[in-house]
Amino acid sequence: MNIATIVIALLLALAFAASGVVKILSLPPAKADADRFGMSYNAFKGIGVLEFLGGAGLAVGALVADFWWVGVAAAVGLVLLTAGALVTHLKAGDPAAKAAGAPLFGVLSAVAGVLIYLNA
């Protein structure tokens, strides 16, 4: 793997893992978001688990040459997850600035997946 791929994948992994932990632990910001989106806390925790695992998968795919496919699979999963997040934000009537993170992180996840694949 080249340095740029590793840096992008690890930064995304940290961001998704941190977001996932906030949801898994049901910290106040996550509870407020779950309420605002009309979701149960358990469903929101499930999303947090997917975010955490997706971040871990990006890290594994970028750092372990034989497991590049894990990074690609994680990137695909994160793209789908962020697409769902965008829909959720739009349905909740969030302003564009608040909803913009979802497509941004979705595109970055796609880029990371492609880079991991190309550098395998």
C-alpha positions in Angstrom: 0.0 0.0 0.0 1.2 3.5 -0.7 1.2 6.2 2.1 -1.7 8.2 0.7 -4.0 5.1 0.7 -3.0 4.2 4.3 -3.5 7.8 5.5 -6.9 8.2 3.9 -8.1 4.8 5.1 -6.9 5.3 8.6 -8.4 8.8 8.9 -11.7 7.5 7.7 -11.4 4.5 10.0 -10.9 6.8 13.0 -13.8 9.0 12.0 -16.2 6.1 11.5 -15.0 4.3 14.6 -15.5 7.5 16.7 -19.0 8.1 15.3 -19.8 4.4 15.9 -18.7 4.5 19.6 -20.8 7.6 20.3 -23.8 5.6 19.0 -22.9 2.3 20.7 -22.5 4.0 24.1 -25.7 6.0 23.6 -24.0 9.2 24.4 -26.3 12.3 24.6 -25.6 13.5 21.0 -26.6 10.1 19.7 -29.7 9.9 21.8 -30.8 13.3 20.5 -30.2 12.3 16.9 -32.1 9.0 17.4 -35.0 10.9 18.8 -34.9 13.5 16.0 -34.8 10.8 13.4 -37.6 8.8 15.1 -35.3 5.7 15.5 -35.1 3.4 18.4 -31.9 3.5 20.4 -31.2 -0.2 19.5 -31.4 0.6 15.8 -29.1 3.6 16.3 -26.7 1.4 18.2 -26.8 -1.1 15.3 -25.8 1.7 13.0 -22.9 2.5 15.3 -21.7 -1.1 15.2 -21.8 -1.0 11.4 -19.8 2.3 11.4 -17.2 0.9 13.9 -16.8 -2.3 11.9 -16.6 -0.5 8.6 -13.9 1.7 10.0 -12.0 -1.3 11.3 -12.4 -3.0 7.9 -10.9 0.0 6.1 -7.9 -0.1 8.5 -7.4 -3.8 8.0 -7.7 -3.5 4.2 -5.1 -0.7 4.1 -2.6 -2.2 6.5 -2.7 -6.0 5.8 -1.8 -6.8 2.2 -3.5 -10.2 2.1 -6.8 -8.7 3.4 -7.2 -5.8 0.9 -10.6 -7.3 0.0 -11.8 -6.5 3.6 -11.0 -2.8 3.0 -12.9 -2.9 -0.3 -15.9 -4.6 1.3 -15.9 -2.2 4.2 -15.8 0.8 1.8 -18.8 -0.6 -0.2 -20.7 -1.0 3.1 -19.8 2.5 4.3 -20.9 4.0 1.0 -24.3 2.3 1.4 -24.5 3.3 5.1 -23.8 6.9 4.2 -26.4 6.9 1.5 -28.9 5.8 4.1 -27.7 8.5 6.4 -28.2 11.1 3.7 -31.8 9.9 3.1 -32.4 10.0 6.9 -31.0 13.6 7.2 -33.2 14.7 4.3 -36.3 13.1 5.7 -35.7 14.8 9.0 -35.5 18.1 7.2 -31.9 18.8 8.2 -30.3 21.8 6.6 -27.8 21.1 3.8 -24.8 21.9 6.1 -25.8 19.2 8.6 -26.6 16.6 5.9 -23.4 17.3 3.9 -21.2 15.0 6.0 -23.0 11.9 4.8 -22.2 12.2 1.1 -18.8 13.6 1.8 -17.8 10.6 3.9 -19.5 8.3 1.3 -17.4 9.7 -1.5 -14.3 9.5 0.7 -15.1 5.9 1.5 -15.5 5.1 -2.2 -12.1 6.7 -2.9 -10.5 4.7 -0.1 -12.0 1.5 -1.5 -10.7 2.2 -5.0 -7.3 3.1 -3.7 -7.1 0.0 -1.6 -8.1 -2.1 -4.6 -5.6 -0.4 -6.9 -2.8 -0.8 -4.5 -3.5 -4.4 -3.5 
